[in-house]
């Protein structure tokens, strides 16, 4: 087995190495496609950044404070009003610059006639007047829409211009021109950092053939090799001059919603170094996994074979009738794997077989004993019935009605007790047996014995083991009347659910010891005649219906009478007797 597993691991390892090298040489194209996707997405991200900047200009345009301050400044009479307006506009513009500093905003300026409101006065001052006038003219001529101005990208950066007019009173008076200056370095670097797994990335941005942005002068000097007119896709380009020879991986794309094209380049050595590192890492990982697999599989197989060998020994010992589960050298009961299941199942099977063998042997002994007792009990029952009939006849002659009733009850009770033919017994039969028994006992105890039976009629046809209640009632009569000189009250009641019947036999004058039934079953208390009867009834019910049924002994205290009652509860399933169907 070990040789087969080791051979399989070796074959899998060789196949893995062969497959890796074959894939790395024949499918290098698959490496370029994800990288192209990464870098091409920078165009989409750049478009999103521009859309966000457009939204910022709209936010500034619709800012109520800026609108109010511009109106105040435009129609101000006193210098104090102008100062308030200038201070309010300046603070709002500075807040916007700081709130959106990750968008590459250099400064924000609003031109209103001859007044200039700027988050950076010095930066605005560096802008030539002709450029300012050109930008203001573009903003006024664009009907309130935001205009992206790329004419001065190389020297002054990207501009967004927008006319601001008073919109709240619907008079649409011109309040000025908004100018937002964008640092392309910050904007491009943010975009590339999000979408590139490499650090040495060069970015070139074009509007048609006009270069808007570049961050690598060496590559820029080889513009002819970049093929700026190429559309989407990728290309591997060799750049060389007297000082440097380099291969680059160039990705071409366009910026959505803008007439812009971009070229993103990555040194080819960076790509190949990543590939080489990946191959080495995979080779090392596979080698390590193979070694670990060999070590772990060797240990697991050894342990598995040891457990299987132990199971084989158990089977051999069981075949020789020498195996005892309790003497197993390893306890598998807490293990939930297949090995534990095998050993536990085998041990349980052995225990059950030993139990069945012992139980069958015991049952055979009990059966023989029962047969002997049955033979002894066949001592002319007709003679006994004839004798009772004679006593009844004589009692009627002398008009001894109580003796006659007791004699008839005793005869009926003996017929039920000795009848072996009727195996189906109902609650109605059991109650009739109790009536016969109480008739006999009333002759002896008269008014000292009082009883009541409250069983609903709908339960009378339900099945119950024969002579279940009579021994319990006999115990109530015996112990209840012995302990007190007053009247002994015996109450028999019942309640039921859809599938269970509970019958309670309760009497005053006596009580049960705590945990009496458990002590009798565990032989902690030696049973007398009553104890044996209790155990027999309890075991007979459990044998017939299962361990969830049986007897329950307890005491209750009646606050109304101030007496303690001994109670026996019988629980058995609710079944209609077959003879009543």
Residue, then its C-alpha position, 0 to 999 in steps of 0.5 A: x500500500x505504501x509503495x502504491x501511494x508513494x508512486x502516485x505522489x511521484x507521478x503527480x509531482x512529475x506531471x505538475x512540474x511538466x505542466x507548469x513549464x509547458x504552460x509557462x512557455x506556451x501560454x505566456x500570452x495569458x500573462x499579458x492579458x490580465x496586465x493589459x486589463x489592469x493598465x487599460x482600466x486606468x483610462x476608465x478610472x481617469x474618466x471617473x476622476x474627471x467626472x468627480x471633478x466636474x461634480x465638485x465644480x457643480x457643488x461650488x456653483x450651487x453652494x448657497x454661501x458662495x452664491x450669497x457672498x458673490x451677490x453681496x460682493x457684486x452689489x456691495x456699497x461699503x468696503x466692509x461688505x466686500x471684506x465680508x464677502x471676500x472672507x466668506x468666499x475664500x474660506x469656502x474655496x479653501x475648504x473645498x481644496x482641503x476636502x478634495x485634496x486627493x483629486x489633484x486640485x491645486x487651487x480654485x479661483x473665481x473671477x468676478x469682474x475685476x475681483x479675484x477670489x482664490x484659495x491660492x492667490x500666489x498660484x493664481x498670480x503666476x498665471x499670465x493675464x492672456x491665459x486668464x482672459x482666455x479661460x474666462x472667455x471660455x467659461x462665459x461662452x459655454x452656457x454654464x456647462x463645465x469646460x475642460x481646458x487642455x491647452x496649457x497642460x504642459x506648463x500650467x496643468x489642467x483647467x476646469x472652467x464654469x460660468x457662475x450665475x445667480x440661479x435662486x431668483x431665476x434672474x440668471x445674472x452673471x456672478x463670475x467664472x469658476x476656475x479649478x486648476x488640476x495637477x496632472x501628476x497627482x491625478x495620473x499617479x493616483x489613477x495608475x497606483x490604483x490599477x497597476x501592480x508595478x511601480x516603474x510605470x510610465x504614463x503618456x496622455x494625448x489629445x489627438x496628436x497633442x501630448x498632454x502629459x508625460x512622466x518619462x523623458x527617455x521613452x518620450x524621446x522615442x515617440x516614433x517607436x511608441x506608435x501614438x496613433x495605435x488604438x487599444x491593445x498592447x505591444x512589446x517595444x525595444x528602445x535603444x540608444x547609445x546610453x540605454x537599451x530597454x524593452x518595454x511593455x506598452x498598453x494603448x487605450x482611450x479615456x471614456x467620454x474624452x477625446x484622449x488616448x493614453x499609453x502606459x508602459x512597464x519595463x519588460x524586465x519587471x514583468x519577467x522578474x515577476x514570472x520568474x519569481x512565480x515559477x520559482x515559488x511554484x516549484x518550491x511550493x510543489x516540492x515542499x508539498x510533495x515532501x510533506x505529502x510523503x512524510x504525512x502519508x507515511x505516518x498516516x498509513x503506519x497509524x492506519x495499518x496499526x489500527x487495522x491490525x488491532x481490529x484484526x486481532x480483536x476479530x481473531x480473539x472474538x472468534x476464539x471467545x477470548x475478546x472482552x471489549x472493556x480490556x481493549x488497549x485503546x479507547x475509540x469511543x471518543x473518536x468520530x473518524x472512520x477508524x473510531x467508527x469501525x472499532x466502536x461498532x465492532x465493540x458494540x456488536x460484541x457487547x450486544x452479542x454477549x448481551x443477547x447470549x446472556x439474555x437468551x440463556x436467562x430467558x430460557x431459564x425463566x421459560x423453563x421455570x414458568x413452565x414448571x410453575x404453570x404445571x404446578x398451577x394446573x391443580x384442578x381449578x374446577x374443584x376450587x370454583x365448585x367449592x366457592x359456588x358451594x360456599x355462595x349457595x350456602x351463604x344465600x341459604x342463610x341470607x348472608x349477602x355480604x359473604x355471597x358477594x365476597x365469594x362471587x367476587x373472589x371466584x371472578x377474581x380467580x378466573x381472571x387471574x388464572x385465565x391464560x387464554x385471554x392475552x388482550x386486556x383493556x382498562x375496562x377489564x382492569x377496572x372490573x378486576x379492581x371492583x372484585x378486589x374492593x368487594x372482598x376488601x370491603x367485607x373485611x375493612x368495611x367503613x375504614x376503606x373508601x375508594x373512588x375510580x375516575x376513568x373516562x369512558x373513552x379510555x376503557x377500550x385502551x390496552x393495558x398489561x394484565x393485573x397492572x393496577x391490582x397489585x398497586x391497589x393491594x399495596x395501598x390497602x395494606x400499608x394505608x390501613x396498617x399505618x392509620x386507624x382512620x379511613x383509608x382513601x384510595x383514589x384512581x384517576x387518569x389523564x391522557x394525550x394523543x399517544x400516552x395514558x397516565x393513571x395515578x393510584x393515590x392513598x393516604x396513611x403511607x408514603x414512599x421513601x425517596x428514590x425507592x424505585x431506583x434503589x430497588x432496581x439498583x439493589x440498594x434496597x432489598x425488596x420484600x413482597x411489594x418491592x418485587x411486585x413494583x419492579x415486575x410491573x415496571x419492567x413488564x411495561x418497559x419490556x412491552x412498550x419501551x424505556x420511556x414508559x413505566x412507574x413513577x413513585x412520589x408523595x404529595x401533601x394535601x393542604x386542604x386535608x393536611x395529609x400526605x399521600x403516596x402516589x404511583x403513576x403508571x405511564x403507557x402508550x394509548x392503544x386501542x385493544x385489538x379485541x375492541x376493533 
